Amino acid sequence: MSLSPLLQALITALRCLPGVGPKSAQRMALHLLERDRENARTLANALLEAVDKIGECNQCRALSETPICDICSDSGRDHSVICVLESPVDLMAIEQSGGFNGVYFVLKGHLSPIDGIGPDDLGIPALLERIDQGQVKEVILATNPTVEGEATAHFISAQISADIRVTRIAHGVPVGGELEFVDGGTLAHALSGRRTISRDNR
């Protein structure tokens, strides 16, 4: 069966979403065109506006419509504690848990020499510069408990001055898991039970 070029283009475009294969993309496209055109227009407009207007915070690299995001500009947050995360979705997960009142730094990935992803790609120099400004007393390394996440946490901890407390997100987060799939209660428990990272090699 030969599909309309526009329909085929829509199906192909939908496949860019994580976990969406050819069949799922086809079902989504047909649903939007056959049963929900109004919401299809709403979705298209919202997507275009988000792409045009959402950038990243100059301080924490989280998604933001303004140069400094609402969290970084909130004087009620504890700016002496920075939680380092791999992705914006991890930030959303921790915020929804309600167990953290500090600020964040989003790496947008993890160290992966085989893929050519180094410290500069993750903004680590900017993170270290922010820490060196003197206000920060604790850095929570909440990268995912995967091999790559652990390696990234170890690398960052080795760059931080010994007089700053460095902790690693702990209890309740399964090894090999990812923060976005962990429930809020478990995340809150993990944050409250964080541990100090040993840096004996200094």
N, C-alpha and C positions, 0 to 999 in steps of 0.2 A: 504494500500500500504506500502510495506516494503522499507525503504530508505537505500541507501548505508551507512555503518557505518561512513565513512569519511564525507559524506554529512550531516548526522545527527549531527556529531560532530561539523561541521562548523556552522550549524544552531543554535545549543546550545551555541556555543561560541559567536555568534553575539548577542544573547539575553542578554549578560552582559551589553550592551550599554543602556543608559537611554532612556526610551520611546519605546524600541524595544520589541514587543511581538512576539509570535510564527509565525504569518502570515508575519509580516514585516521581521523577520529574514530569513524566507524561501524565500521571494522575493529577498532579498539582496543576499543570497547565490546562488540562481539560476541565477540571473543577472550576478554575477561575474564569474560563471563557464560557462555559455552559451554564453555570449556576450562580456565579458571584462576581459579575463584572464591576459592580459598584465598589466592592472591597478590593478588587484588582486595581482599580484606579487609585483608591486610597493608599494601597500598598506601594504602587509605583511612585506616587507623589511623595510619600513619606521617605522612601528609599532615596529618591533624588535629592530631597532637602537634607537628609542626613549626610549623604556623601558630600554635598556642597558646603555644609556648615559645621560639621563635626571634625575637629582636628585633634591635637593632643595638648595636654597641659605642659607648659614650659618647665614646671618644677618636677612633676611626678610621672609624666608621660602617659597618664590615663586619658581616655577619650574625653574631650571637653569641647564645648562650643565657645569658650572664652580662653584667653591666653593663660590664665591661672584658674584651675577648676574650683568648684565650690568647697571641696574638702581642704585643699591647700590654703584657701583664703579664709577658712573658718577659724576665728580666734579661740573658739571653744574647744578645738582639738588640741591634743598634746603633741606639739611639734618637736618635742625632744625624743620621740619614739617613731622610727621609720620602719614600716613593714615592707619588705622587698618581695615582689610577686613576679610570676612569669607572664601573666596576661591580665587584661582588663576584666575578663570573666571571673578570675580569682578574686579581684577586688570586689566585684559585685557580691560574690558568695560570702566574703568576710563581712561586708557591710550589712548584708541581710541577717547575719548571725547575731548582730548587735553586741558582739563581745570585744570590740576594739575601738578605742577613741584616739588613736594616734593618726599619723599620716602615712602615705604610701610612696613607693617607687615601683613602676611597672617596667620590667625588662623587655617585655614582648618577645620572649623566647628563652632559650638556655644555651650555654656554651656548647658548640658542636664543631670541633676542628674539621671533622670529615666533611661537613657541609659548608665549611668556610665561615662559620659564625663565631666571631671573636668578641672580646670585651667591648670594643668600640661599637659594634652592631647592637649591643644590648644597652648602651648608654652608661656602662659602668664607670667610665671616667667622670661623667656628670654626677653620678651618685656619690662617688668618693669626694668630689669637690663640695657637694652639698653637706656631707658629713663633716668635712674639714672646716666648715664655717664656724663651728664651735657650739651650736645650739643642741646638737644631737647627743643624747646620752646612751641610747640603746638602738641597735639595729636588729630587727627580727627577720631572719632569713626564712621566708615561707615559700620557697620554690617547691615544686612538686617532689614528692618522695620517690623519684625515679633515679636511675643511675646518672642521667644528665643533670637533673635538678640538684642532686647531692654534690656533683662535681662543681656546678655553678656556685652553690652555697659555700663550698670549701674555698674556691678561688676568691670570692668576695671577702670572706672572713679573714683570709691571709693578707688582704690589702688594707684592712682597717686598723687604726691605731689601737694599741693595747689598752689604753685608758677608757675605751668605749666598750660597753657591754654588748656582746654579740650573742644572740640566742637563735635557736633553730626550732621551728614549729614542731610539736612533739605528739603527745598521746592522742590516739583515736584516728589518726590518718593512716590508712593502710598503705603498706609498701607497694609501689607500683601503681598506686591510684592517682587521681587528679582532683584538685581541690573543687572544681566546678561540680563534681558528682557527690561531694560529701555534704551531709545535711548540716543545718545551722548549729544544732546542739553539739555535734561532734567537733565542728570548727571552733566554736566558743571554748570547748574543753581543751582543744589542742593549743589554742592561744594562751589560755590561762596556765597550761602545764608546760610551757616552753622551757628549754634547757639552755644553759650556757655552752657554747662550743669551745672545746679545748684547742688552744693555739700554742702548744708546747714547742712547736718548731720555730718559734720566733727567736 
